[in-house]
Amino acid sequence: MKRAAAAMALLALPLGACHSKEKAQAQADAKAAGFVPPSVLSRLDYGSIVERRFRTLDRNADGKIDATELPKSDSRLMALDLDKDGSVSATEWSEGMISRFDKIDANRDGTVTSDERQAAQGRP
């Protein structure tokens, strides 16, 4: 009888190990599903993105963005209109957006990491 109990205990060990491996795998899968990979964006790449965005917003291709071309009427982007002529020129856009990048780039290395971006989300 003792031998049978010992044999059952030995058989239970691998089964328990399989269950814990399955559980660990399920936890790893759940963690991976919510994973957001770290990212690094260089100032040069950001400049290219900003330029493409300007061209996309400038629907009439007149070299400036006015309030009618913005995604929403209360857009903060009109704050980039430094000369207050009612539109954002390509220069105003570029300078304003690069300034925003430089504020986020906490260590001034010319790149913005996902950590720097996340830290800046709470700042104005």
N, C-alpha and C positions, 0 to 999 in steps of 0.2 A: 504494500500500500504506500509505504514511504517512497519507494522507487517510482511509482506512478505519479505521485505528487511532485517529485523532483523533475520528472520528465515533462510534466505539464508546465512547471515553472520555467524550464529551459525553453520550451516552445513559445511561451508568452513573451519572452525577452525580444526575439526578433519582431514579433507582431507589434509590441509597444514601440520599438525603435522605428518601425515603418510608419506608425501613426504619428509619432513626433516629427518624422521627416516630412510627412504630408502636411502636418500643421505648420511647420516652419516654411515649407514651400508656399502654402496658401498665404501666409503672412508676407513673404517676400513678393509674391504676385500682387497682393493688395498695395504694398508699398510702391512697387514699380508702376502700378496703374496711375498713381498720383504724382509720379516723379516729373519734375520739370528740370531739364538739364541746365546746368549753368551756361551762361552765354557771355561772350565778350564782343563788344561792338567798338570798332576803331572810329576815330574822328573822321577819317577819310571815307569809310563806308557810310557813316551817318550822313556826311555831306551829300553823298550820292542819293541816299534815301530821301533826304530833305528836298533835293532838286527834283526828283521824280514826283514827289508829293505836290510840290508847287505846280508843276506842269499839269498834274491831274486836276488840281483845284481850279486852275486858270482855264476854265472851259472855253472862253472865247479867245484864248491865246493872245491877249493884248499886253502881256507882260506884267500884269498886276492882278491881285485878287481883291474883289470888292465884296461887300456884305452879301450880295445875292449869290456869290459863288461858294460861300462857306457852307459846311455841312449843317450848321444850325445857326439861327439868327443871333443867339447870345454867345457866340464863340469867343473864347479868350484870345483867339488868334488875331483879332482886330487890335489888340494891345500892341502888336508889332508895327502898327501904322504910326511910325514916329513923327512924320511930318503932318499928321492929322488931315490928310487930304481925302480920307474916306476909302482908301485902298492900300493894300500892302504890296509894295514893289518887290521884285525878285531880290534886290539887295537887302531891303528891310527884313524880308522873310529869312534869307540865308543868315544874316547877322544875328537875328533874334533866335533862330533855332540852334545855331552853333553856340551862342551864349548859354542857352538852356543846357546843351550837352556839357559845356565846360563847368556849369554849376553842379551837375550830377557827378562828374569825374572828380571824386573826392581826393584822390592821390595825385592828380594832375599828370598821369602817365599817358594820356592820349587815347585811353580806352575806357569804356564804361562796362563794368561787370554786372551780372545780375544782382549781386549783393549791393553795389552802389546804386543801382536803379531802385531796388527795394527800399533802401535807406532814404532815398530822395522822395519817395512817394508821399511821405508825411510832411515834407517841407514845401513851402510856397514857391 
